[in-house]
Amino acid sequence: MGDESNELYVIQNGMVEIYTTMEGGVDFVIERLYRGSVMNHRSFLFLDRIDVCARCATPVSLYYI
């Protein structure tokens, strides 16, 4: 989180969870992304820092631009 990225990701297979950590260290899943979902588009298009955390909930393969 807070990193800069110049890549756009498209999920080919698997599931990625977008989450935030709440007080007390509990992770709260905001969204689940599957095949065809685009990740990191805001950072890629607008040169913003990444403002959420992501983790692979299953084995994931993706394309990047």
Biopython code that builds the backbone (N, CA, C, O; Angstrom):
import numpy as np
from Bio.PDB.StructureBuilder import StructureBuilder

atoms = [
    (1, "MET", "N", (0.842, -1.167, 0.000)),
    (1, "MET", "CA", (0.000, 0.000, 0.000)),
    (1, "MET", "C", (0.891, 1.235, 0.000)),
    (1, "MET", "O", (1.914, 1.282, 0.683)),
    (2, "GLY", "N", (0.484, 2.232, -0.777)),
    (2, "GLY", "CA", (1.272, 3.446, -0.869)),
    (2, "GLY", "C", (2.343, 3.406, -1.938)),
    (2, "GLY", "O", (3.017, 4.405, -2.189)),
    (3, "ASP", "N", (2.501, 2.246, -2.572)),
    (3, "ASP", "CA", (3.494, 2.112, -3.635)),
    (3, "ASP", "C", (3.000, 2.777, -4.905)),
    (3, "ASP", "O", (1.799, 2.964, -5.102)),
    (4, "GLU", "N", (3.937, 3.130, -5.756)),
    (4, "GLU", "CA", (3.597, 3.611, -7.086)),
    (4, "GLU", "C", (3.735, 2.447, -8.048)),
    (4, "GLU", "O", (4.576, 1.569, -7.854)),
    (5, "SER", "N", (2.911, 2.437, -9.085)),
    (5, "SER", "CA", (2.981, 1.360, -10.060)),
    (5, "SER", "C", (2.688, 1.910, -11.439)),
    (5, "SER", "O", (1.851, 2.797, -11.602)),
    (6, "ASN", "N", (3.372, 1.386, -12.415)),
    (6, "ASN", "CA", (3.115, 1.790, -13.792)),
    (6, "ASN", "C", (2.597, 0.603, -14.602)),
    (6, "ASN", "O", (2.772, 0.549, -15.820)),
    (7, "GLU", "N", (1.957, -0.347, -13.916)),
    (7, "GLU", "CA", (1.416, -1.532, -14.584)),
    (7, "GLU", "C", (-0.073, -1.672, -14.297)),
    (7, "GLU", "O", (-0.553, -1.323, -13.218)),
    (8, "LEU", "N", (-0.783, -2.184, -15.277)),
    (8, "LEU", "CA", (-2.201, -2.490, -15.181)),
    (8, "LEU", "C", (-2.313, -4.009, -15.229)),
    (8, "LEU", "O", (-1.663, -4.645, -16.058)),
    (9, "TYR", "N", (-3.126, -4.604, -14.353)),
    (9, "TYR", "CA", (-3.231, -6.056, -14.268)),
    (9, "TYR", "C", (-4.624, -6.521, -14.660)),
    (9, "TYR", "O", (-5.618, -5.894, -14.293)),
    (10, "VAL", "N", (-4.698, -7.607, -15.396)),
    (10, "VAL", "CA", (-5.961, -8.259, -15.743)),
    (10, "VAL", "C", (-5.858, -9.702, -15.260)),
    (10, "VAL", "O", (-4.946, -10.428, -15.655)),
    (11, "ILE", "N", (-6.781, -10.112, -14.417)),
    (11, "ILE", "CA", (-6.746, -11.457, -13.854)),
    (11, "ILE", "C", (-7.154, -12.463, -14.918)),
    (11, "ILE", "O", (-8.219, -12.345, -15.525)),
    (12, "GLN", "N", (-6.298, -13.452, -15.138)),
    (12, "GLN", "CA", (-6.589, -14.510, -16.101)),
    (12, "GLN", "C", (-7.322, -15.660, -15.414)),
    (12, "GLN", "O", (-8.303, -16.176, -15.949)),
    (13, "ASN", "N", (-6.857, -16.063, -14.241)),
    (13, "ASN", "CA", (-7.453, -17.149, -13.461)),
    (13, "ASN", "C", (-7.245, -16.868, -11.987)),
    (13, "ASN", "O", (-6.267, -16.228, -11.602)),
    (14, "GLY", "N", (-8.167, -17.347, -11.158)),
    (14, "GLY", "CA", (-8.016, -17.247, -9.719)),
    (14, "GLY", "C", (-8.852, -16.137, -9.113)),
    (14, "GLY", "O", (-9.678, -15.513, -9.779)),
    (15, "MET", "N", (-8.610, -15.906, -7.813)),
    (15, "MET", "CA", (-9.345, -14.888, -7.071)),
    (15, "MET", "C", (-8.393, -14.047, -6.239)),
    (15, "MET", "O", (-7.530, -14.572, -5.535)),
    (16, "VAL", "N", (-8.561, -12.738, -6.329)),
    (16, "VAL", "CA", (-7.777, -11.777, -5.549)),
    (16, "VAL", "C", (-8.728, -11.041, -4.620)),
    (16, "VAL", "O", (-9.814, -10.633, -5.031)),
    (17, "GLU", "N", (-8.321, -10.872, -3.370)),
    (17, "GLU", "CA", (-9.121, -10.111, -2.412)),
    (17, "GLU", "C", (-8.494, -8.738, -2.204)),
    (17, "GLU", "O", (-7.290, -8.619, -1.980)),
    (18, "ILE", "N", (-9.318, -7.716, -2.281)),
    (18, "ILE", "CA", (-8.921, -6.358, -1.941)),
    (18, "ILE", "C", (-9.412, -6.139, -0.514)),
    (18, "ILE", "O", (-10.588, -6.359, -0.226)),
    (19, "TYR", "N", (-8.518, -5.707, 0.387)),
    (19, "TYR", "CA", (-8.903, -5.627, 1.795)),
    (19, "TYR", "C", (-8.247, -4.449, 2.494)),
    (19, "TYR", "O", (-7.313, -3.832, 1.981)),
    (20, "THR", "N", (-8.758, -4.159, 3.669)),
    (20, "THR", "CA", (-8.159, -3.180, 4.563)),
    (20, "THR", "C", (-8.075, -3.823, 5.943)),
    (20, "THR", "O", (-8.863, -4.711, 6.269)),
    (21, "THR", "N", (-7.133, -3.381, 6.738)),
    (21, "THR", "CA", (-6.982, -3.911, 8.096)),
    (21, "THR", "C", (-7.637, -2.936, 9.073)),
    (21, "THR", "O", (-7.288, -1.757, 9.128)),
    (22, "MET", "N", (-8.582, -3.451, 9.832)),
    (22, "MET", "CA", (-9.336, -2.656, 10.797)),
    (22, "MET", "C", (-8.575, -2.581, 12.114)),
    (22, "MET", "O", (-7.559, -3.251, 12.300)),
    (23, "GLU", "N", (-9.084, -1.756, 13.021)),
    (23, "GLU", "CA", (-8.498, -1.687, 14.358)),
    (23, "GLU", "C", (-8.550, -3.069, 14.992)),
    (23, "GLU", "O", (-9.527, -3.797, 14.819)),
    (24, "GLY", "N", (-7.530, -3.423, 15.705)),
    (24, "GLY", "CA", (-7.459, -4.743, 16.320)),
    (24, "GLY", "C", (-6.833, -5.780, 15.402)),
    (24, "GLY", "O", (-6.727, -6.951, 15.768)),
    (25, "GLY", "N", (-6.415, -5.357, 14.203)),
    (25, "GLY", "CA", (-5.716, -6.249, 13.297)),
    (25, "GLY", "C", (-6.605, -7.168, 12.481)),
    (25, "GLY", "O", (-6.105, -8.116, 11.875)),
    (26, "VAL", "N", (-7.905, -6.920, 12.448)),
    (26, "VAL", "CA", (-8.826, -7.766, 11.694)),
    (26, "VAL", "C", (-8.890, -7.268, 10.251)),
    (26, "VAL", "O", (-9.107, -6.081, 10.004)),
    (27, "ASP", "N", (-8.698, -8.191, 9.295)),
    (27, "ASP", "CA", (-8.790, -7.839, 7.877)),
    (27, "ASP", "C", (-10.248, -7.838, 7.435)),
    (27, "ASP", "O", (-11.000, -8.761, 7.748)),
    (28, "PHE", "N", (-10.642, -6.795, 6.703)),
    (28, "PHE", "CA", (-11.995, -6.663, 6.164)),
    (28, "PHE", "C", (-11.891, -6.677, 4.648)),
    (28, "PHE", "O", (-11.277, -5.790, 4.055)),
    (29, "VAL", "N", (-12.497, -7.692, 4.014)),
    (29, "VAL", "CA", (-12.455, -7.818, 2.554)),
    (29, "VAL", "C", (-13.450, -6.838, 1.949)),
    (29, "VAL", "O", (-14.644, -6.885, 2.246)),
    (30, "ILE", "N", (-12.946, -5.950, 1.098)),
    (30, "ILE", "CA", (-13.764, -4.936, 0.436)),
    (30, "ILE", "C", (-14.372, -5.495, -0.841)),
    (30, "ILE", "O", (-15.526, -5.222, -1.172)),
    (31, "GLU", "N", (-13.569, -6.284, -1.554)),
    (31, "GLU", "CA", (-14.009, -6.777, -2.864)),
    (31, "GLU", "C", (-13.233, -8.035, -3.221)),
    (31, "GLU", "O", (-12.084, -8.203, -2.812)),
    (32, "ARG", "N", (-13.858, -8.906, -3.977)),
    (32, "ARG", "CA", (-13.195, -10.089, -4.525)),
    (32, "ARG", "C", (-13.183, -9.955, -6.038)),
    (32, "ARG", "O", (-14.213, -9.677, -6.653)),
    (33, "LEU", "N", (-12.024, -10.153, -6.632)),
    (33, "LEU", "CA", (-11.860, -10.007, -8.075)),
    (33, "LEU", "C", (-11.579, -11.363, -8.699)),
    (33, "LEU", "O", (-10.832, -12.170, -8.146)),
    (34, "TYR", "N", (-12.183, -11.607, -9.854)),
    (34, "TYR", "CA", (-12.065, -12.879, -10.550)),
    (34, "TYR", "C", (-11.592, -12.656, -11.985)),
    (34, "TYR", "O", (-11.224, -11.545, -12.367)),
    (35, "ARG", "N", (-11.607, -13.732, -12.771)),
    (35, "ARG", "CA", (-11.180, -13.698, -14.168)),
    (35, "ARG", "C", (-11.797, -12.511, -14.925)),
    (35, "ARG", "O", (-13.005, -12.280, -14.875)),
    (36, "GLY", "N", (-10.939, -11.776, -15.617)),
    (36, "GLY", "CA", (-11.380, -10.625, -16.401)),
    (36, "GLY", "C", (-11.374, -9.317, -15.635)),
    (36, "GLY", "O", (-11.518, -8.254, -16.238)),
    (37, "SER", "N", (-11.211, -9.369, -14.319)),
    (37, "SER", "CA", (-11.176, -8.144, -13.525)),
    (37, "SER", "C", (-9.871, -7.393, -13.767)),
    (37, "SER", "O", (-8.817, -7.991, -13.984)),
    (38, "VAL", "N", (-9.972, -6.069, -13.722)),
    (38, "VAL", "CA", (-8.813, -5.201, -13.912)),
    (38, "VAL", "C", (-8.388, -4.676, -12.548)),
    (38, "VAL", "O", (-9.212, -4.219, -11.757)),
    (39, "MET", "N", (-7.093, -4.749, -12.290)),
    (39, "MET", "CA", (-6.539, -4.252, -11.029)),
    (39, "MET", "C", (-5.558, -3.123, -11.308)),
    (39, "MET", "O", (-4.878, -3.104, -12.334)),
    (40, "ASN", "N", (-5.501, -2.201, -10.389)),
    (40, "ASN", "CA", (-4.497, -1.137, -10.392)),
    (40, "ASN", "C", (-4.735, -0.097, -11.477)),
    (40, "ASN", "O", (-3.802, 0.601, -11.873)),
    (41, "HIS", "N", (-5.965, 0.020, -11.966)),
    (41, "HIS", "CA", (-6.224, 0.957, -13.060)),
    (41, "HIS", "C", (-6.047, 2.409, -12.640)),
    (41, "HIS", "O", (-5.569, 3.224, -13.429)),
    (42, "ARG", "N", (-6.421, 2.741, -11.420)),
    (42, "ARG", "CA", (-6.281, 4.134, -10.979)),
    (42, "ARG", "C", (-4.818, 4.555, -10.905)),
    (42, "ARG", "O", (-4.454, 5.626, -11.390)),
    (43, "SER", "N", (-3.989, 3.728, -10.307)),
    (43, "SER", "CA", (-2.570, 4.042, -10.220)),
    (43, "SER", "C", (-1.938, 4.115, -11.603)),
    (43, "SER", "O", (-1.099, 4.976, -11.870)),
    (44, "PHE", "N", (-2.348, 3.203, -12.477)),
    (44, "PHE", "CA", (-1.818, 3.146, -13.837)),
    (44, "PHE", "C", (-2.213, 4.377, -14.658)),
    (44, "PHE", "O", (-1.364, 4.983, -15.312)),
    (45, "LEU", "N", (-3.479, 4.741, -14.626)),
    (45, "LEU", "CA", (-3.977, 5.834, -15.467)),
    (45, "LEU", "C", (-3.660, 7.224, -14.923)),
    (45, "LEU", "O", (-3.372, 8.143, -15.691)),
    (46, "PHE", "N", (-3.712, 7.380, -13.599)),
    (46, "PHE", "CA", (-3.579, 8.705, -13.009)),
    (46, "PHE", "C", (-2.289, 8.897, -12.219)),
    (46, "PHE", "O", (-2.093, 9.933, -11.583)),
    (47, "LEU", "N", (-1.409, 7.895, -12.262)),
    (47, "LEU", "CA", (-0.124, 7.951, -11.550)),
    (47, "LEU", "C", (-0.298, 8.210, -10.061)),
    (47, "LEU", "O", (0.517, 8.895, -9.444)),
    (48, "ASP", "N", (-1.383, 7.649, -9.478)),
    (48, "ASP", "CA", (-1.640, 7.731, -8.043)),
    (48, "ASP", "C", (-0.931, 6.596, -7.326)),
    (48, "ASP", "O", (-0.562, 5.592, -7.934)),
    (49, "ARG", "N", (-0.750, 6.767, -6.046)),
    (49, "ARG", "CA", (-0.227, 5.676, -5.231)),
    (49, "ARG", "C", (-1.328, 4.644, -4.996)),
    (49, "ARG", "O", (-2.513, 4.978, -4.979)),
    (50, "ILE", "N", (-0.926, 3.397, -4.817)),
    (50, "ILE", "CA", (-1.876, 2.324, -4.531)),
    (50, "ILE", "C", (-2.408, 2.528, -3.116)),
    (50, "ILE", "O", (-1.628, 2.650, -2.171)),
    (51, "ASP", "N", (-3.744, 2.565, -2.964)),
    (51, "ASP", "CA", (-4.326, 2.898, -1.665)),
    (51, "ASP", "C", (-5.079, 1.757, -0.991)),
    (51, "ASP", "O", (-5.765, 1.977, 0.008)),
    (52, "VAL", "N", (-4.962, 0.536, -1.524)),
    (52, "VAL", "CA", (-5.573, -0.634, -0.900)),
    (52, "VAL", "C", (-4.583, -1.794, -0.925)),
    (52, "VAL", "O", (-3.596, -1.771, -1.660)),
    (53, "CYS", "N", (-4.864, -2.799, -0.115)),
    (53, "CYS", "CA", (-4.046, -4.003, -0.083)),
    (53, "CYS", "C", (-4.733, -5.098, -0.889)),
    (53, "CYS", "O", (-5.961, -5.145, -0.957)),
    (54, "ALA", "N", (-3.949, -5.969, -1.493)),
    (54, "ALA", "CA", (-4.493, -7.091, -2.264)),
    (54, "ALA", "C", (-3.729, -8.355, -1.891)),
    (54, "ALA", "O", (-2.535, -8.320, -1.593)),
    (55, "ARG", "N", (-4.447, -9.466, -1.916)),
    (55, "ARG", "CA", (-3.802, -10.762, -1.672)),
    (55, "ARG", "C", (-4.485, -11.810, -2.545)),
    (55, "ARG", "O", (-5.672, -11.707, -2.857)),
    (56, "CYS", "N", (-3.721, -12.805, -2.926)),
    (56, "CYS", "CA", (-4.255, -13.914, -3.712)),
    (56, "CYS", "C", (-4.975, -14.871, -2.765)),
    (56, "CYS", "O", (-4.366, -15.412, -1.842)),
    (57, "ALA", "N", (-6.259, -15.077, -2.993)),
    (57, "ALA", "CA", (-7.043, -15.992, -2.164)),
    (57, "ALA", "C", (-6.938, -17.417, -2.720)),
    (57, "ALA", "O", (-7.183, -18.386, -2.002)),
    (58, "THR", "N", (-6.575, -17.539, -3.992)),
    (58, "THR", "CA", (-6.331, -18.813, -4.662)),
    (58, "THR", "C", (-5.094, -18.598, -5.541)),
    (58, "THR", "O", (-4.635, -17.465, -5.682)),
    (59, "PRO", "N", (-4.555, -19.657, -6.126)),
    (59, "PRO", "CA", (-3.485, -19.436, -7.107)),
    (59, "PRO", "C", (-4.017, -18.527, -8.229)),
    (59, "PRO", "O", (-5.128, -18.728, -8.718)),
    (60, "VAL", "N", (-3.230, -17.542, -8.625)),
    (60, "VAL", "CA", (-3.661, -16.534, -9.582)),
    (60, "VAL", "C", (-2.648, -16.426, -10.720)),
    (60, "VAL", "O", (-1.438, -16.469, -10.499)),
    (61, "SER", "N", (-3.166, -16.286, -11.939)),
    (61, "SER", "CA", (-2.323, -15.906, -13.070)),
    (61, "SER", "C", (-2.942, -14.641, -13.651)),
    (61, "SER", "O", (-4.160, -14.467, -13.632)),
    (62, "LEU", "N", (-2.095, -13.771, -14.161)),
    (62, "LEU", "CA", (-2.591, -12.504, -14.664)),
    (62, "LEU", "C", (-1.730, -12.014, -15.808)),
    (62, "LEU", "O", (-0.611, -12.479, -16.023)),
    (63, "TYR", "N", (-2.288, -11.059, -16.533)),
    (63, "TYR", "CA", (-1.560, -10.349, -17.588)),
    (63, "TYR", "C", (-1.258, -8.970, -17.035)),
    (63, "TYR", "O", (-2.011, -8.450, -16.212)),
    (64, "TYR", "N", (-0.170, -8.378, -17.477)),
    (64, "TYR", "CA", (0.086, -6.997, -17.082)),
    (64, "TYR", "C", (0.544, -6.191, -18.289)),
    (64, "TYR", "O", (1.184, -6.699, -19.210)),
    (65, "ILE", "N", (0.189, -4.922, -18.243)),
    (65, "ILE", "CA", (0.543, -3.995, -19.304)),
    (65, "ILE", "C", (1.419, -2.915, -18.701)),
    (65, "ILE", "O", (1.851, -2.004, -19.407)),
]
sb = StructureBuilder()
sb.init_structure("model")
sb.init_model(0)
sb.init_chain("A")
sb.init_seg("    ")
for serial, (resi, resn, name, xyz) in enumerate(atoms, 1):
    if name == "N":
        sb.init_residue(resn, " ", resi, " ")
    sb.init_atom(name, np.array(xyz, "f"), 0.0, 1.0, " ", f" {name:<3s}", serial, name[0])
structure = sb.get_structure()
